[in-house]
Amino acid sequence: MQLNTREDAVKAQRVARQTLLSFLLRHGYRYEGKSNWSLAHFNWLADIKFPHRAQQIAFQEYIHAVKELTERVQRLTYQVQELVTTWELAPMVKALQALRGVSLIVAATTIAELGDLTRFDSARQLMAYLGLVPSEHSSGNTVRRGGITKTGNGHVRRVLIEAADAYKHPARETRTLLKRLEGLPEEVRKIAWKAQVRLCGRYRKLMTRGKTRNSVVTATARELSAFMWAIACALLPTE
């Protein structure tokens, strides 16, 4: 479904952007605005003039590379959107997008890689399959917990960790999220809101305890997968 191709394009885009920023830093240019790659940032880039012709040409080539890869990512994203509409698992992809941070790409990647989530007997089983549960090391009567196992599907684990970062903000239903909720069963909407309240609060609580950002995001991604499983179960037909 072009998802792996899109992932490769996103990686190439990320490298191209970093290369451009590194080039600018070497020459003393640092953007002081709110965020890179916004319209304001590109306007700032357009105003930069290097003193030497070779530098200016190199600079423009870096910008062209970023723009070309950005357009490629957009094309592939559109293709995924088109293909999902004809997919038999499209209803599940749509339902998962009720969850904050779970974009079309996150939902489609999850279902494309894992299939029907209800094939897992429990949310815990899904977490373990994704390698999001802590590892354990036993020594005599002592059991120590370490980092996550990182077994199973790395593609889904990666997109879930990216999605989990959305829970650093207070729980709220934005216009974008309300649009995604349209037409979904009430049970799915309830699960999605429960997830927001739970995960936003947990994210804030763990950060307050002094946990590292990576460990907080990983813990949030682990619980997010459980709510995805719950939504998939809510779609099962009742007898």
N, CA and C of each residue as an Amber inpcrd file, in Angstrom:
protein
   717
   0.8280000  -1.2070000   0.0000000   0.0000000   0.0000000   0.0000000
   0.8650000   1.2600000   0.0000000   2.0620000   1.1730000  -0.5160000
   2.9650000   2.3170000  -0.6200000   3.4680000   2.8170000   0.7390000
   3.1210000   2.1240000   1.8210000   3.5050000   2.6250000   3.1390000
   5.0090000   2.5520000   3.3650000   5.6280000   1.4400000   2.9560000
   7.0760000   1.3220000   3.1160000   7.8090000   2.3120000   2.2150000
   7.2700000   2.5100000   1.0100000   7.8670000   3.4820000   0.0970000
   7.7810000   4.8790000   0.6860000   6.6370000   5.1970000   1.2790000
   6.4710000   6.5060000   1.9110000   7.4220000   6.6630000   3.0910000
   7.5900000   5.5990000   3.8660000   8.4970000   5.6550000   5.0150000
   9.9300000   5.9510000   4.5560000  10.3360000   5.3130000   3.4520000
  11.6730000   5.5830000   2.9030000  11.7920000   7.0410000   2.4640000
  10.7170000   7.5680000   1.8700000  10.7260000   8.9660000   1.4140000
  10.8050000   9.9200000   2.5960000  10.1130000   9.5950000   3.6790000
  10.1590000  10.4390000   4.8840000  11.5680000  10.4460000   5.4680000
  12.2210000   9.2820000   5.4820000  13.5950000   9.2080000   5.9890000
  14.5310000  10.0570000   5.1350000  14.3690000   9.9620000   3.8080000
  15.2060000  10.7490000   2.9010000  14.9350000  12.2430000   3.0810000
  13.6710000  12.6010000   3.2950000  13.3090000  13.9990000   3.5360000
  13.9800000  14.5110000   4.8130000  13.9630000  13.6800000   5.8530000
  14.5680000  14.0600000   7.1280000  16.0740000  14.3110000   6.9610000
  16.7370000  13.4470000   6.2040000  18.1770000  13.6040000   5.9660000
  18.4530000  14.8730000   5.1740000  17.6410000  15.1250000   4.1440000
  17.8260000  16.3170000   3.3140000  17.6480000  17.5910000   4.1280000
  16.6570000  17.6010000   4.9870000  16.4260000  18.7720000   5.8380000
  17.5940000  19.0040000   6.7860000  18.0770000  17.9160000   7.4070000
  19.1930000  18.0460000   8.3440000  20.4540000  18.5100000   7.6310000
  20.6650000  18.0310000   6.4030000  21.8330000  18.4450000   5.6240000
  21.7860000  19.9370000   5.3300000  20.6010000  20.4360000   4.9630000
  20.4320000  21.8640000   4.6940000  20.6800000  22.6930000   5.9520000
  20.1180000  22.2710000   7.0730000  20.3010000  23.0170000   8.3170000
  21.7710000  23.0180000   8.7500000  22.4480000  21.9060000   8.5620000
  23.8710000  21.8280000   8.9180000  24.6980000  22.7620000   8.0470000
  24.3580000  22.8250000   6.7640000  25.0530000  23.7230000   5.8460000
  24.8960000  25.1780000   6.2940000  23.6750000  25.5410000   6.6760000
  23.4190000  26.9070000   7.1250000  24.1720000  27.2240000   8.4210000
  24.1810000  26.2820000   9.3490000  24.8770000  26.5050000  10.6220000
  26.3750000  26.7040000  10.4080000  26.9450000  25.9510000   9.4720000
  28.3800000  26.0960000   9.1860000  28.7010000  27.4980000   8.6810000
  27.7020000  28.1510000   8.0910000  27.9200000  29.4940000   7.5470000
  27.2850000  30.5770000   8.4210000  26.9240000  30.1970000   9.6240000
  26.4550000  31.1930000  10.5940000  24.9960000  31.5920000  10.4990000
  24.1760000  30.8010000   9.8170000  22.7510000  31.1270000   9.6900000
  21.9250000  30.2160000  10.5970000  21.1480000  30.8020000  11.4770000
  20.2780000  30.0460000  12.3770000  18.9000000  30.7200000  12.4160000
  17.8690000  29.9230000  12.1370000  16.5080000  30.4650000  12.1290000
  16.0260000  30.6800000  13.5580000  15.5050000  31.8660000  13.8480000
  15.0500000  32.1940000  15.1940000  13.5280000  32.1610000  15.3270000
  12.8450000  31.7010000  14.2990000  11.3870000  31.6430000  14.3490000
  10.8700000  30.4750000  15.1690000   9.5700000  30.2490000  15.1260000
   8.9470000  29.2250000  15.9690000   9.2600000  27.8060000  15.5040000
   9.1510000  27.5500000  14.2130000   9.3550000  26.1770000  13.7510000
   9.9440000  26.1610000  12.3440000  10.8170000  25.1810000  12.1180000
  11.3940000  24.9980000  10.7910000  10.3640000  24.4150000   9.8250000
  10.5670000  24.6730000   8.5500000   9.7880000  24.1280000   7.4470000
   8.3670000  24.6790000   7.3810000   8.1110000  25.7570000   8.0830000
   6.8460000  26.4670000   7.9600000   6.9700000  27.4580000   6.8040000
   5.8720000  28.1270000   6.4520000   5.9150000  29.1360000   5.3890000
   6.8910000  30.2520000   5.7560000   6.8720000  30.6640000   7.0200000
   7.7800000  31.7270000   7.4780000   9.2300000  31.2850000   7.3600000
   9.4850000  30.0100000   7.6340000  10.8570000  29.5000000   7.5280000
  11.3330000  29.4970000   6.0800000  10.4630000  29.0740000   5.1610000
  10.8520000  29.0630000   3.7450000  11.0400000  30.4910000   3.2110000
  10.2440000  31.4180000   3.7240000  10.4420000  32.8230000   3.3320000
  11.8050000  33.3190000   3.8170000  12.1750000  32.9010000   5.0130000
  13.4840000  33.2650000   5.5630000  14.6060000  32.6760000   4.7040000
  14.4270000  31.4270000   4.2860000  15.4320000  30.7840000   3.4330000
  15.5690000  31.5350000   2.1060000  14.4230000  31.9840000   1.5620000
  14.4470000  32.6740000   0.2700000  15.2010000  34.0020000   0.3300000
  15.3170000  34.5940000   1.5090000  15.9870000  35.8840000   1.6580000
  17.4890000  35.7620000   1.8760000  17.9860000  34.5370000   2.0510000
  19.4150000  34.3440000   2.3140000  20.2110000  34.4980000   1.0250000
  21.2590000  35.3190000   1.1040000  22.1570000  35.5180000  -0.0450000
  23.5930000  35.2760000   0.3970000  24.2330000  34.3050000  -0.2280000
  25.6190000  33.9940000   0.1100000  26.5620000  34.8890000  -0.6870000
  27.7110000  35.2030000  -0.1250000  28.6460000  36.1070000  -0.8140000
  29.3150000  35.4830000  -2.0400000  29.4030000  34.1480000  -2.0470000
  30.0860000  33.4820000  -3.1630000  29.0970000  32.6670000  -3.9940000
  29.3240000  32.6740000  -5.2930000  28.4130000  32.0130000  -6.2350000
  28.3020000  30.5190000  -5.9550000  29.4230000  29.8540000  -5.6740000
  29.4110000  28.4080000  -5.4240000  28.5780000  28.0700000  -4.1930000
  28.6770000  28.9120000  -3.1620000  27.8970000  28.6860000  -1.9450000
  26.3970000  28.8160000  -2.2300000  26.0450000  29.8170000  -3.0300000
  24.6300000  30.0450000  -3.3410000  24.0480000  28.8820000  -4.1430000
  24.8350000  28.3650000  -5.0850000  24.3710000  27.2320000  -5.8980000
  24.1740000  26.0000000  -5.0210000  25.1420000  25.7400000  -4.1310000
  25.0230000  24.5870000  -3.2240000  23.7930000  24.7340000  -2.3390000
  23.5830000  25.9410000  -1.8450000  22.4310000  26.2380000  -0.9810000
  21.1220000  25.9670000  -1.7130000  21.0200000  26.4380000  -2.9700000
  19.7860000  26.2350000  -3.7410000  19.5580000  24.7500000  -4.0330000
  20.6380000  24.0050000  -4.2630000  20.4940000  22.5660000  -4.5150000
  19.9370000  21.8530000  -3.2850000  20.3930000  22.2560000  -2.1170000
  19.8820000  21.6640000  -0.8790000  18.3780000  21.9650000  -0.7120000
  17.9820000  23.1900000  -1.0260000  16.5660000  23.5700000  -0.9220000
  15.7290000  22.7740000  -1.9200000  16.2370000  22.6340000  -3.1500000
  15.5110000  21.8680000  -4.1670000  15.3120000  20.4200000  -3.7120000
  16.3480000  19.8410000  -3.1080000  16.2630000  18.4560000  -2.6300000
  15.1710000  18.3150000  -1.5830000  15.1090000  19.2700000  -0.6520000
  14.0840000  19.2390000   0.3960000  12.6960000  19.3410000  -0.2190000
  12.5070000  20.2830000  -1.1380000  11.1930000  20.4860000  -1.7430000
  10.7590000  19.2790000  -2.5760000  11.6980000  18.6830000  -3.3260000
  11.3630000  17.5230000  -4.1470000  10.9360000  16.3360000  -3.2890000
  11.6530000  16.1130000  -2.1880000  11.3100000  15.0020000  -1.3090000
  10.0030000  15.2670000  -0.5620000   9.7500000  16.5250000  -0.2250000
   8.4960000  16.8830000   0.4290000   7.3210000  16.6040000  -0.5040000
   7.4820000  16.9480000  -1.7760000   6.4340000  16.6820000  -2.7620000
   6.2240000  15.1790000  -2.9440000   7.3170000  14.4160000  -2.8710000
   7.2040000  12.9630000  -3.0150000   6.4300000  12.3600000  -1.8400000
   6.7180000  12.8270000  -0.6380000   5.9960000  12.3550000   0.5410000
   4.5120000  12.6730000   0.4040000   4.2010000  13.8740000  -0.0740000
   2.8070000  14.2730000  -0.2510000   2.1020000  13.4010000  -1.2850000
   2.8010000  13.0860000  -2.3890000   2.2100000  12.2240000  -3.4290000
   1.9070000  10.8350000  -2.8740000   2.8520000  10.2740000  -2.1400000
   2.6800000   8.9330000  -1.5950000   1.5910000   8.9100000  -0.5230000
   1.4960000   9.9870000   0.2440000   0.4420000  10.0850000   1.2510000
  -0.9320000  10.0810000   0.5830000  -1.0480000  10.8220000  -0.5120000
  -2.3070000  10.8760000  -1.2530000  -2.6530000   9.4970000  -1.8120000
  -1.6480000   8.7680000  -2.2980000  -1.8890000   7.4300000  -2.8340000
  -2.3930000   6.4810000  -1.7530000  -1.8230000   6.5990000  -0.5500000
  -2.2880000   5.7780000   0.5680000  -3.7440000   6.1000000   0.8830000
  -4.0750000   7.3850000   0.9040000  -5.4520000   7.8050000   1.1730000
  -6.4080000   7.1970000   0.1530000  -6.0090000   7.1870000  -1.1070000
  -6.8600000   6.6460000  -2.1620000  -7.0300000   5.1340000  -2.0200000
  -5.9470000   4.4360000  -1.7070000  -5.9930000   2.9810000  -1.6100000
  -6.7830000   2.5020000  -0.3960000  -6.7070000   3.2480000   0.6960000
  -7.4160000   2.8530000   1.9150000  -8.9250000   2.7980000   1.6930000
  -9.4390000   3.6830000   0.8690000 -10.8870000   3.7460000   0.6610000
 -11.4460000   2.4650000   0.0540000 -10.6080000   1.6900000  -0.6490000
 -11.0740000   0.4580000  -1.2950000 -10.6720000  -0.7870000  -0.5100000
 -10.1150000  -0.6110000   0.6580000  -9.5890000  -1.7140000   1.4610000
 -10.6900000  -2.2890000   2.3390000 -10.7210000  -3.6000000   2.4770000
 -11.7560000  -4.2310000   3.3110000 -11.6120000  -3.8710000   4.7900000
 -10.3940000  -3.4940000   5.2010000 -10.1560000  -3.1160000   6.5900000
 -10.2290000  -1.5990000   6.8040000 -10.7640000  -0.8930000   5.8060000
 -10.8900000   0.5670000   5.8970000 -11.6800000   1.0230000   7.1250000
 -12.7830000   0.3390000   7.5030000 -13.5260000   0.7730000   8.6960000
 -12.6730000   0.7770000   9.9640000 -11.7690000  -0.2000000  10.0780000
 -10.9100000  -0.2430000  11.2580000  -9.8750000   0.8790000  11.2080000
  -9.3620000   1.1610000  10.0260000  -8.4020000   2.2620000   9.8650000
  -9.0630000   3.5760000  10.2690000 -10.2970000   3.7810000   9.8360000
 -11.0310000   5.0040000  10.1800000 -11.2820000   5.0860000  11.6830000
 -11.6700000   3.9640000  12.2800000 -11.9890000   3.9620000  13.7060000
 -10.7640000   4.2720000  14.5600000  -9.6110000   3.7580000  14.1810000
  -8.3980000   3.9980000  14.9680000  -8.0010000   5.4680000  14.9640000
  -8.4110000   6.1800000  13.9220000  -8.0870000   7.6040000  13.8420000
  -8.8950000   8.4500000  14.8220000  -9.8090000   7.8260000  15.5420000
 -10.5220000   8.5250000  16.6070000  -9.5790000   8.8530000  17.7560000
  -8.4790000   8.0970000  17.8370000  -7.4940000   8.2980000  18.8970000
  -6.5750000   9.4660000  18.5610000  -6.3100000  10.2890000  19.5310000
  -5.4210000  11.4310000  19.3470000  -4.0350000  10.9500000  18.9160000
  -3.4640000  11.6240000  17.9360000  -2.1330000  11.2730000  17.4590000
  -2.1080000  10.1850000  16.4080000  -3.2240000   9.4660000  16.2540000
  -3.2780000   8.3650000  15.2860000  -3.7960000   8.9010000  13.9540000
  -2.8760000   9.3110000  13.1220000  -3.2280000   9.8340000  11.8010000
  -3.5710000   8.6840000  10.8620000  -3.9450000   9.0210000   9.6480000
  -4.2290000   7.9910000   8.6450000  -3.0230000   7.0770000   8.4600000
  -1.8310000   7.6660000   8.3860000  -0.6210000   6.8740000   8.1590000
  -0.3660000   5.9350000   9.3270000  -0.5370000   6.4240000  10.5530000
  -0.3290000   5.5770000  11.7330000  -1.3290000   4.4250000  11.7430000
  -2.5980000   4.7470000  11.4980000  -3.6380000   3.7140000  11.5010000
  -3.4260000   2.7070000  10.3780000  -3.1510000   3.2050000   9.1780000
  -2.9630000   2.3080000   8.0270000  -1.7330000   1.4270000   8.2000000
  -0.6570000   1.9920000   8.7370000   0.5600000   1.2020000   8.9760000
   0.2780000   0.0960000   9.9790000  -0.4330000   0.4260000  11.0390000
  -0.7540000  -0.5610000  12.0790000  -1.5500000  -1.7320000  11.5110000
  -2.5930000  -1.4110000  10.7490000  -3.4470000  -2.4720000  10.2190000
  -2.7650000  -3.2330000   9.0810000  -2.0030000  -2.5340000   8.2450000
  -1.2990000  -3.1990000   7.1460000  -0.2680000  -4.1900000   7.6790000
   0.3810000  -3.8320000   8.7830000   1.4270000  -4.6850000   9.3450000
   0.8690000  -5.7910000  10.2400000  -0.2180000  -5.4940000  10.9500000
  -0.7300000  -6.4460000  11.9440000  -2.0200000  -7.1390000  11.5320000
  -2.7600000  -6.5460000  10.5980000  -4.0450000  -7.1130000  10.2260000
  -5.0950000  -6.7980000  11.2810000  -6.0830000  -7.6630000  11.4110000
  -7.1640000  -7.4770000  12.3770000  -6.6030000  -7.5830000  13.7950000
  -6.6950000  -6.5030000  14.5660000  -6.1090000  -6.4880000  15.9110000
  -6.8170000  -7.4410000  16.8660000  -8.0450000  -7.8390000  16.5380000
  -8.7700000  -8.7390000  17.4430000  -8.2270000 -10.1660000  17.3870000
  -7.2510000 -10.4060000  16.5290000  -6.6280000 -11.7360000  16.5230000
  -5.7600000 -11.9320000  17.7690000  -5.4280000 -10.8230000  18.4320000
  -4.7090000 -10.9150000  19.7000000  -5.7350000 -11.1480000  20.8100000
  -5.4350000 -12.0630000  21.7050000  -6.3950000 -12.4320000  22.7520000
  -6.5860000 -11.3360000  23.7890000  -5.5920000 -10.4710000  23.9280000
  -5.6870000  -9.4030000  24.9300000  -4.8230000  -8.2280000  24.5080000
  -5.0540000  -7.0870000  25.1440000  -4.2250000  -5.9170000  24.8730000
  -2.7790000  -6.1870000  25.2760000  -2.6070000  -6.9110000  26.3700000
  -1.2540000  -7.2450000  26.8460000  -0.4880000  -8.0490000  25.8090000
  -1.1920000  -8.9570000  25.1290000  -0.5510000  -9.7660000  24.0940000
  -0.0910000  -8.8880000  22.9330000  -0.9180000  -7.9010000  22.5740000
  -0.5440000  -6.9740000  21.5130000   0.6710000  -6.1480000  21.9230000
   0.6820000  -5.6420000  23.1490000   1.8280000  -4.8680000  23.6440000
   3.1140000  -5.6870000  23.5480000   3.0420000  -6.9520000  23.9670000
   4.2180000  -7.8140000  23.9480000   4.6790000  -8.0780000  22.5160000
   3.7130000  -8.2700000  21.6100000   4.0520000  -8.5200000  20.2070000
   4.7940000  -7.3350000  19.6020000   4.4260000  -6.1340000  20.0280000
   5.0540000  -4.9200000  19.4990000   6.3730000  -4.5900000  20.1900000
   6.7360000  -5.3720000  21.2090000   7.9840000  -5.1140000  21.9100000
   7.9480000  -3.8790000  22.7810000   6.7470000  -3.5270000  23.2670000
   6.5860000  -2.3150000  24.0720000   6.5260000  -2.5990000  25.5730000
   6.6670000  -3.8740000  25.9590000   6.6520000  -4.2150000  27.3780000
   8.0890000  -4.2330000  27.9030000   8.2850000  -3.9100000  29.1910000
   9.6390000  -3.9040000  29.7550000  10.2430000  -5.2990000  29.7690000
  11.5390000  -5.3850000  29.5450000  12.2370000  -6.6640000  29.6460000
  12.4540000  -7.0020000  31.1150000  12.6090000  -8.2780000  31.4080000
  12.8350000  -8.7170000  32.7810000  14.1140000  -9.5400000  32.8570000
  14.8840000  -9.3230000  33.9340000  16.1250000 -10.0650000  34.1740000
  16.0520000 -10.6520000  35.5690000  16.1140000 -11.9730000  35.6570000
  15.9870000 -12.6450000  36.9450000  17.3440000 -13.1150000  37.4420000
  17.5540000 -12.9750000  38.7580000  18.7710000 -13.4400000  39.4110000
  18.3790000 -13.9100000  40.8030000  18.2560000 -15.2450000  40.9560000
  17.7910000 -15.7680000  42.2250000  16.3420000 -15.3820000  42.4560000
  16.0850000 -14.7220000  43.5820000  14.7340000 -14.2730000  43.9000000
  14.4760000 -12.8410000  43.4420000  15.4690000 -12.2510000  42.7630000
  15.3550000 -10.8550000  42.3330000  14.9570000 -10.7730000  40.8700000
  13.9830000  -9.9410000  40.5790000  13.5560000  -9.7000000  39.1980000
  13.7190000  -8.2160000  38.8920000  14.5110000  -7.9100000  37.8930000
  14.7470000  -6.5270000  37.4980000  14.0750000  -6.2410000  36.1630000
  13.4940000  -5.0700000  36.0760000  12.8750000  -4.6400000  34.8220000
  13.8030000  -3.6930000  34.0780000  13.9640000  -3.9560000  32.7980000
  14.8310000  -3.1170000  31.9840000  14.0500000  -2.3540000  30.9320000
  14.7080000  -1.9900000  29.8530000  14.0500000  -1.2850000  28.7630000
  13.0970000  -2.2070000  28.0220000  12.3540000  -1.6520000  27.0800000
  11.3950000  -2.4540000  26.3290000  12.1230000  -3.5130000  25.5110000
  11.4350000  -4.5930000  25.2130000  12.0650000  -5.7300000  24.5330000
  12.4050000  -5.4340000  23.0720000  11.6150000  -4.5470000  22.4370000
  11.8160000  -4.1940000  21.0200000  11.7310000  -5.4030000  20.1000000
  10.9360000  -6.3890000  20.4920000  10.6980000  -7.5330000  19.6140000
   9.5170000  -7.1930000  18.7080000   9.1730000  -8.1030000  17.8180000
   7.9810000  -7.8960000  16.9970000   8.1560000  -6.8550000  15.9110000
   7.0670000  -6.1930000  15.5720000   7.0220000  -5.3120000  14.4080000
   7.5580000  -3.9110000  14.7150000   8.7210000  -3.6020000  14.1680000
   9.3520000  -2.3010000  14.4140000   8.6500000  -1.1510000  13.7260000
   7.9940000  -1.4170000  12.5890000   7.2910000  -0.3490000  11.8680000
   6.1490000   0.2190000  12.7170000   5.3520000  -0.6830000  13.2820000
   4.2220000  -0.2390000  14.0980000   4.7140000   0.4080000  15.3810000
   5.7360000  -0.1730000  15.9860000   6.2820000   0.4020000  17.2180000
   6.7590000   1.8320000  16.9850000   7.3730000   2.0690000  15.8470000
   7.8940000   3.4050000  15.5430000   6.7560000   4.4160000  15.3870000
   5.7110000   4.0560000  14.6170000   4.6330000   5.0300000  14.3940000
   3.8320000   5.2790000  15.6760000   3.7310000   4.2550000  16.5370000
   3.0090000   4.4480000  17.7910000   3.7720000   5.3760000  18.7320000
   5.0780000   5.2580000  18.7410000   5.8970000   6.1390000  19.5800000
   5.7890000   7.5770000  19.0800000   5.7450000   7.7590000  17.7640000
   5.5490000   9.0990000  17.2100000   4.1700000   9.6390000  17.5780000
   3.1570000   8.7760000  17.5010000   1.7860000   9.1970000  17.8240000
   1.6460000   9.5500000  19.2980000   2.3640000   8.8440000  20.1510000
   2.2330000   9.0320000  21.6030000   2.6570000  10.4220000  22.0530000
   3.4970000  11.0700000  21.2850000   3.9710000  12.4030000  21.6780000
   2.8350000  13.4250000  21.6970000   1.7290000  13.1270000  21.0100000
   0.5870000  14.0510000  20.9640000  -0.0750000  14.1990000  22.3310000
   0.1900000  13.2610000  23.2340000  -0.4650000  13.2890000  24.5420000
   0.2680000  14.1590000  25.5650000   1.2590000  14.8850000  25.1210000
   1.9460000  15.8110000  26.0310000   1.0910000  17.0630000  26.2790000
   0.0890000  17.2730000  25.4430000  -0.8100000  18.4200000  25.5910000
  -2.0580000  18.0060000  26.3770000  -2.7690000  18.9560000  26.9790000
  -4.0030000  18.6330000  27.7210000  -5.0490000  17.9810000  26.8220000
  -5.8900000  17.1690000  27.4220000  -6.9340000  16.4730000  26.6640000
  -7.9500000  17.4670000  26.1030000  -8.2150000  17.3730000  24.8100000
  -9.2290000  18.1950000  24.1610000  -9.5160000  17.6310000  22.7740000
 -10.7170000  17.8810000  22.3010000 -11.0970000  17.4280000  20.9650000
 -10.9910000  18.6050000  20.0020000  -9.9500000  18.6070000  19.2090000
  -9.7180000  19.6850000  18.2550000 -10.6670000  19.5420000  17.0620000
 -10.6880000  20.5650000  16.2180000 -11.5300000  20.5060000  15.0210000
 -11.1420000  19.3230000  14.1350000  -9.8420000  19.0950000  14.0070000
  -9.3650000  17.9830000  13.1780000  -9.8500000  16.6590000  13.7360000
  -9.7540000  16.5140000  15.0520000 -10.1760000  15.2650000  15.6740000
 -11.6900000  15.0880000  15.5820000 -12.4340000  16.1560000  15.7790000
 -13.8980000  16.0710000  15.6690000 -14.3110000  15.6350000  14.2650000
 -13.5750000  16.0910000  13.2680000 -13.8550000  15.6930000  11.8840000
 -13.6510000  14.1910000  11.7100000 -12.6020000  13.6720000  12.3470000
 -12.3100000  12.2430000  12.2300000 -13.3170000  11.3950000  13.0040000
 -13.9550000  11.9920000  14.0010000 -14.9270000  11.2590000  14.8160000
 -16.2860000  11.1150000  14.1420000 -16.5140000  11.9090000  13.1000000
 -17.8190000  11.8970000  12.4370000 -18.1490000  10.5130000  11.8680000
 -19.3510000  10.0380000  12.1830000 -19.8170000   8.7630000  11.6480000
 -19.3390000   7.5310000  12.3800000 -18.5410000   7.6980000  13.4230000
 -18.0300000   6.5500000  14.1640000 -19.0190000   6.1320000  15.2530000
 -19.0430000   4.8520000  15.6060000 -19.9510000   4.3820000  16.6680000
 -19.6650000   5.0960000  17.9930000 -20.6900000   5.2620000  18.7890000
 -20.5540000   5.9530000  20.0720000 -19.5430000   5.2540000  20.9820000
 -19.5080000   3.9320000  20.9320000 -18.5640000   3.1840000  21.7760000
 -17.1210000   3.5270000  21.4170000 -16.8470000   3.6740000  20.1310000
 -15.5010000   4.0380000  19.6920000 -15.1390000   5.4390000  20.1770000
 -16.0810000   6.3610000  20.0830000 -15.8490000   7.7370000  20.5310000
 -15.5710000   7.7800000  22.0300000 -16.2900000   6.9580000  22.7940000
 -16.0880000   6.9180000  24.2370000 -14.6930000   6.3860000  24.5800000
 -14.2820000   5.3440000  23.8840000 -12.9470000   4.7780000  24.1260000
 -11.8730000   5.8010000  23.8010000 -12.0460000   6.5270000  22.6970000
 -11.0550000   7.5250000  22.2800000 -10.9240000   8.6410000  23.3130000
 -12.0650000   9.0940000  23.8590000 -11.9970000  10.1560000  24.8640000
 -11.3920000   9.6330000  26.1720000 -11.7490000   8.4210000  26.5390000
 -11.1630000   7.8000000  27.7290000  -9.6470000   7.7040000  27.5780000
  -9.2060000   7.3660000  26.3600000  -7.7670000   7.2780000  26.0940000
  -7.0980000   8.6330000  26.2790000  -7.7490000   9.6830000  25.7770000
  -7.1770000  11.0240000  25.9160000  -6.9950000  11.4100000  27.3780000
  -8.0560000  11.2540000  28.1410000  -8.0060000  11.6400000  29.5540000
  -6.9310000  10.8440000  30.2840000  -6.8970000   9.5540000  30.0340000
  -5.9370000   8.6720000  30.6940000  -4.4990000   8.9900000  30.2770000
  -4.2440000   9.0450000  28.9790000  -2.8780000   9.1680000  28.4920000
  -2.2940000  10.5680000  28.6760000  -3.1090000  11.6030000  28.5080000
  -2.6160000  12.9670000  28.7490000  -2.2340000  13.1450000  30.2180000
  -3.0710000  12.5990000  31.0940000  -2.7760000  12.6900000  32.5200000
  -1.5570000  11.8840000  32.9000000  -1.4340000  10.7010000  32.3400000
  -0.2850000   9.8400000  32.6500000   1.0080000  10.4550000  32.1220000
   0.9450000  11.0130000  30.9370000   2.1260000  11.6610000  30.3560000
   2.6250000  12.7610000  31.2920000   1.7110000  13.6100000  31.7260000
   2.0730000  14.7260000  32.6020000   2.6040000  14.2200000  33.9470000
   1.9670000  13.1850000  34.5000000   2.3700000  12.6560000  35.7930000
   3.7750000  12.0560000  35.7360000   4.0640000  11.3040000  34.6830000
   5.3850000  10.6830000  34.5590000   6.4840000  11.7290000  34.3650000
   6.1830000  12.7730000  33.6030000   7.1560000  13.8410000  33.4200000
   7.4300000  14.5570000  34.7420000   6.3720000  14.7430000  35.5340000
   6.5150000  15.3980000  36.8310000   7.3840000  14.5730000  37.7710000
   7.3390000  13.2740000  37.6140000   8.1500000  12.3860000  38.4500000
   9.6320000  12.3820000  38.0540000   9.9500000  13.0740000  36.9680000
  11.3380000  13.1480000  36.5370000  11.7670000  12.0760000  35.5600000
  10.7930000  11.3510000  34.9880000  11.1230000  10.3400000  33.9920000
  11.6420000  11.0130000  32.7200000  12.4880000  10.3250000  31.9850000
  12.9890000  10.8760000  30.7330000  11.8640000  10.9300000  29.7120000
  11.9860000  11.8480000  28.7580000  10.9450000  11.9950000  27.7460000
  10.7730000  10.6990000  26.9580000  11.8770000  10.0290000  26.6230000
  11.7880000   8.7930000  25.8480000  11.0060000   7.7150000  26.5920000
  11.2540000   7.5730000  27.8980000  10.5540000   6.5480000  28.6680000
   9.0730000   6.8960000  28.8050000   8.7600000   8.1900000  28.9110000
   7.3660000   8.6200000  29.0260000   6.6190000   8.3490000  27.7280000
   7.2340000   8.7050000  26.6060000   6.5920000   8.4880000  25.3030000
   6.3960000   6.9950000  25.0490000   7.3900000   6.1910000  25.4240000
   7.2820000   4.7430000  25.2310000   6.1610000   4.1600000  26.0780000
   6.0560000   4.5920000  27.3310000   4.9840000   4.1170000  28.2040000
   3.6230000   4.5210000  27.6490000   3.5510000   5.7280000  27.0840000
   2.2950000   6.2010000  26.4930000   1.9450000   5.3840000  25.2560000
   2.9430000   5.0850000  24.4370000   2.7120000   4.2790000  23.2330000
   2.2190000   2.8830000  23.6040000   2.7540000   2.3390000  24.6740000
   2.3270000   1.0120000  25.1250000   0.8340000   1.0050000  25.4580000
   0.3920000   2.0010000  26.2220000  -1.0280000   2.0720000  26.5740000
  -1.8850000   2.4550000  25.3750000  -1.3360000   3.2400000  24.4600000
  -2.0790000   3.6100000  23.2550000  -2.4230000   2.3700000  22.4450000
  -1.4950000   1.4320000  22.3670000  -1.7660000   0.1930000  21.6230000
  -2.9220000  -0.5750000  22.2650000  -3.0290000  -0.4950000  23.5900000
  -4.1310000  -1.1770000  24.2790000  -5.4800000  -0.5550000  23.9050000
  -5.5170000   0.7650000  23.7970000  -6.7610000   1.4290000  23.4020000
  -7.1000000   1.1280000  21.9340000  -6.0850000   0.9450000  21.1030000
  -6.3360000   0.5640000  19.7090000  -6.9900000  -0.8170000  19.6590000
  -6.4930000  -1.7200000  20.4890000  -7.0680000  -3.0680000  20.5590000
  -8.5240000  -2.9820000  21.0240000  -8.7820000  -2.1250000  22.0070000
 -10.1430000  -1.9680000  22.5270000 -11.0890000  -1.4480000  21.4550000
 -10.6230000  -0.5290000  20.6430000 -11.4560000  -0.0010000  19.5580000
 -11.7430000  -1.0800000  18.5240000 -10.7270000  -1.8720000  18.1890000
 -10.9290000  -2.9640000  17.2360000 -11.9770000  -3.9410000  17.7540000
 -11.9290000  -4.2410000  19.0510000 -12.9110000  -5.1400000  19.6560000
 -14.3020000  -4.5380000  19.6300000 -14.3820000  -3.2130000  19.7820000
 -15.6820000  -2.5370000  19.7790000 -16.3550000  -2.6040000  18.4190000
 -15.5720000  -2.8410000  17.3730000 -16.1300000  -2.9390000  16.0150000
 -16.6640000  -4.3160000  15.6860000 -16.3740000  -5.3000000  16.5600000
 -16.8490000  -6.6580000  16.2950000 -18.3770000  -6.6860000  16.2980000
 -18.9700000  -7.3850000  15.3660000 -20.4350000  -7.4560000  15.3180000
 -20.9840000  -8.1910000  16.5360000 -22.0770000  -7.7080000  17.0880000
 -22.7190000  -8.3640000  18.2190000 -23.7850000  -9.3260000  17.7340000
 -23.8710000 -10.4450000  18.3980000 -24.8610000 -11.4660000  17.9950000
 -26.2270000 -11.1510000  18.6020000
